[in-house]
Structures are given as structure tokens and as C-alpha cells.
Amino acid sequence: MTFSEENYLKAIYHLTASLETEVSTNAIAEMMETKASSVTDMLKKLSEKDLVNYKKYQGVSLTENGKLSAKMIVRKHRLWEVFLVEKLNFSWDEVHDIAEQLEHIKSEQLINRLDDFLGNPTEDPHGDPIPDANGRIIKIEKYLLSELAENQTGVCVGVKDTSSEFLKYLDKQEIALGSQIEFLSKESFDLSLKIKVDGNELSISNKIASNLFVKLV
């Protein structure tokens, strides 16, 4: 596959994973920041390679071959992110763009050795699951912090928003993967939350809470 074909497969994978349904060419065009006509041309190519199910004016979904191929691209991306953070000391807001380039490396042997070298991690630095060499994904039960009830406690296991701006904000607040977060109260006026992070009390907006995943403890 070309880099462009891999990028389209990954985009469709992320869209169908979040929506759990077929996606439109317009949704793909928006994610890829391109024209719908360009998406249509690419979908025809991917369909000929048995990577997507595509019929004009109908939704698009990945074939089994397409799903596995997309998972392998995601696997490479997330393993490289782990490597960049753990071994090269990049911060979690710096690694996405670099991993976007590294995910196109073709060597399966290299990626499997990288996986073993890192200790076969199951999550990337943002808490997203890493598919194994067979495409299997270990899922954990997680909730958005905004969904918790008062006095519930959870451990931060991921972020919904992976933008550099959001991750830098979390760094300033000393919120990271593994942080223990206790939900103290919610303000009825603007839905802001009072929380305790590893023993330190602070207030955050509902927008922030709606982008933090926690596992209940």
C-alpha cells in the first residue's frame, strides 16, 4: 500500500470504531482534510484491493482484510509513541506527528522486535490500546471523568483529546496516566468540577472532564 492508502485505512478505522457503523465519504473527507471526490477515487482503489466495502451513495466499512491492515498501522503508530516517550524522553504532546511518519515503515520483523523490546505494552502514552501482532486488542472498562458521581474515585487511563494544547494543559495541572482522581463535587451553574488529583484539590471545566478517561477503583 502507498502512504496515502494507509492513511485512508487508518482514518476509516478510527471513524468506524467511534461510530460503530458505516461512515460517509463526507466524514472521511473532513477527517482527511480533502475533497469528497478525492475520497471517492481512493475508496475505489481500496475496494479493488478488498480493503473496504464501498458502493456509491452508501456508507463505507472495512473488510476483514482492511480491519487487520488498519490495526497493524495503528499498532506501529502506538508502539513508536511508546518508544519515543519511554526511551527517547519525548513528552506525550510531542510524539503524534513523529509517529505519523514512523507508522509507514514496512518491516514486520522490526515492529515485532520493537514490541518485545518495549515489554509488549498494551497501551500507548495517551492510554489508547495497542493491537498485538494478530490484531487483538485488550479493552479495559473506562469512563469519562464527567460521567462519574460525586465521591467516586478513578485512575486516569487515557485521554479523548490528544491535541498538544490539551496535553500541555494536563501537564500544568500535573494530571497524567496513573493519576488518582477523586470526584468531589460539580457546580450546577457551569458544570465545572472540583476534584482531587493525587491528594491535591483543584477545579476543572466540564470540557476538561469530558476528555479524561478513568478506570474506577
KAFEN-V980730 format. One record per pair of residues at least 4 apart in sequence whose ideal C-beta (glycine too) atoms are under 7 Angstrom apart, sorted by the first residue. I is the first residue (numbers start at 1). J is the second residue. D is the distance in Angstrom with one decimal. If there is no record, write none. Layout:
i: {I/I}
j: {J/J}
d: {D/D}
This chain:
i: {1/1/3/3/4/5/5/5/6/6/6/7/8/8/8/8/9/9/9/9/9/9/9/10/10/10/10/11/11/11/11/12/12/12/12/12/12/12/13/13/13/13/14/15/15/15/15/15/16/16/16/16/16/19/22/22/22/23/23/23/23/24/25/25/25/25/25/25/26/26/27/28/28/28/29/29/29/29/32/34/34/36/37/38/39/40/42/43/43/43/43/44/45/46/46/47/47/50/50/51/51/51/51/51/52/52/52/52/52/53/53/53/54/62/62/62/64/65/66/67/68/68/69/70/71/71/71/72/73/73/74/74/75/75/75/75/76/76/76/76/76/77/77/77/78/78/78/78/79/79/79/79/79/79/80/80/80/80/81/81/81/81/81/82/82/82/82/82/83/83/83/83/84/84/84/84/84/85/85/85/85/86/90/90/92/92/92/93/93/93/95/95/96/96/98/99/105/107/108/109/110/111/112/112/113/114/115/116/121/122/122/122/123/123/123/123/124/124/126/126/126/127/127/127/127/127/128/129/129/129/131/131/131/132/140/140/141/142/142/142/142/142/143/143/143/143/143/143/144/144/144/144/145/145/145/145/145/146/146/146/148/148/148/149/150/150/150/150/151/152/152/153/153/153/153/154/154/154/154/154/155/155/155/155/155/156/156/156/156/156/156/156/156/157/157/157/157/158/159/159/159/159/160/160/161/161/162/163/164/165/166/166/167/168/169/170/170/173/174/175/175/179/179/180/181/181/181/182/182/183/183/184/184/184/185/186/186/187/187/191/192/192/192/192/193/193/193/193/194/194/195/195/196/196/197/204/204/206/207/208}
j: {5/6/7/104/8/9/45/46/10/73/104/11/12/32/42/46/13/46/51/66/69/70/73/14/70/73/74/15/28/31/32/16/23/28/52/60/62/70/17/62/70/74/18/19/23/27/28/31/20/21/23/61/62/23/59/60/61/27/28/59/60/59/29/36/39/40/43/60/30/36/31/32/39/60/34/35/36/39/39/38/39/40/41/42/43/44/46/47/52/54/60/48/49/51/52/52/54/63/65/62/63/65/66/69/60/61/62/63/66/60/61/63/60/66/67/70/68/69/70/71/72/135/73/74/75/131/135/76/77/103/78/131/79/111/130/131/80/102/103/105/111/81/99/103/82/124/128/130/83/111/114/115/118/130/84/99/102/103/85/95/99/124/125/86/118/121/124/125/87/88/114/118/88/90/95/98/99/90/92/95/125/118/94/95/125/126/167/164/167/168/99/125/100/162/102/103/110/111/112/113/114/115/116/133/117/118/120/120/130/129/130/138/127/128/129/130/128/130/158/159/162/157/158/159/177/213/158/137/138/139/135/136/137/136/157/215/215/157/158/213/214/215/147/148/154/213/214/216/209/210/212/213/181/183/209/212/214/206/209/210/152/154/183/183/183/184/185/186/183/183/216/180/181/182/217/181/214/215/216/217/178/180/214/215/217/175/176/177/178/179/181/212/214/177/213/214/215/213/166/211/212/213/211/213/166/211/167/167/168/169/170/211/171/172/173/175/176/202/197/179/197/197/198/198/195/197/214/195/196/193/195/194/195/196/194/191/193/191/192/206/203/204/205/206/203/204/206/209/201/203/202/204/200/201/202/208/209/210/211/212}
d: {4.1/5.2/6.4/5.1/6.6/6.5/6.8/6.4/6.4/5.3/6.1/6.4/6.4/6.8/5.2/6.5/6.2/7.0/6.3/6.1/5.8/4.5/6.4/6.5/5.6/5.0/6.3/6.3/5.9/4.9/5.6/6.0/6.4/6.3/6.6/6.2/5.8/7.0/6.1/6.3/3.6/6.6/6.5/6.1/4.4/5.8/6.7/6.4/7.0/7.0/5.8/6.1/6.4/6.3/2.6/5.9/4.7/4.7/6.2/6.0/5.5/6.2/6.1/5.0/4.6/5.8/6.9/6.8/6.4/5.7/6.6/5.9/4.9/6.9/5.5/6.2/4.6/4.8/6.8/4.6/6.5/6.4/6.7/6.5/6.1/6.7/6.3/6.0/6.0/4.5/6.0/6.6/6.7/4.4/4.4/5.4/4.4/5.5/5.3/6.9/6.0/5.8/3.8/6.2/5.7/6.8/5.8/6.3/5.3/6.9/4.8/5.9/5.2/3.5/4.6/6.2/6.6/6.2/6.1/6.3/6.5/5.0/6.8/6.3/6.0/4.2/4.3/6.6/6.4/5.6/6.2/6.1/6.2/6.9/6.0/4.5/6.3/7.0/4.4/6.6/5.4/6.6/4.8/4.0/6.7/3.7/6.1/4.5/6.4/6.4/5.4/5.8/6.6/6.2/6.2/4.3/4.3/6.6/6.4/4.5/4.8/4.6/5.4/5.7/5.4/5.1/5.7/6.3/5.2/6.9/6.4/6.2/5.1/4.3/4.4/6.1/6.8/5.5/6.0/6.0/4.5/6.8/4.5/5.1/4.3/6.3/5.4/4.2/3.6/5.4/5.5/6.5/6.5/6.3/6.4/5.9/6.4/6.7/6.2/6.3/6.2/6.4/6.6/5.8/6.1/6.3/5.6/6.5/5.9/6.3/5.8/4.9/5.5/6.5/5.9/6.2/4.9/5.9/6.1/5.3/5.1/4.9/2.3/6.2/5.7/6.1/6.3/4.7/6.2/6.3/5.1/6.5/5.1/4.9/6.4/6.0/6.8/5.3/6.5/4.4/6.5/5.3/4.8/6.3/7.0/7.0/6.0/6.9/6.9/5.6/6.7/6.3/6.4/6.9/4.3/4.3/5.4/5.8/3.9/4.4/4.4/6.5/4.5/7.0/5.9/6.8/5.7/6.9/6.7/5.1/6.6/6.5/6.9/4.6/5.5/5.7/3.0/5.7/5.0/6.1/6.4/5.6/6.1/5.2/5.7/6.3/6.7/5.6/6.5/4.5/6.0/6.2/5.7/6.6/5.4/6.2/4.7/3.9/6.8/5.9/6.2/6.7/4.4/6.6/4.3/4.2/6.9/7.0/6.1/6.5/6.6/6.4/6.6/6.7/6.6/4.4/6.8/6.4/6.6/5.2/5.6/5.4/5.6/5.6/5.5/5.5/5.9/6.3/4.2/6.6/5.9/4.4/5.9/6.0/4.8/6.1/5.4/6.5/4.6/3.9/5.7/6.7/5.3/6.1/6.9/5.4/6.8/5.1/6.9/5.3/6.4/6.2/6.6/5.0/6.5/4.2/5.8/5.9/6.8/6.7}
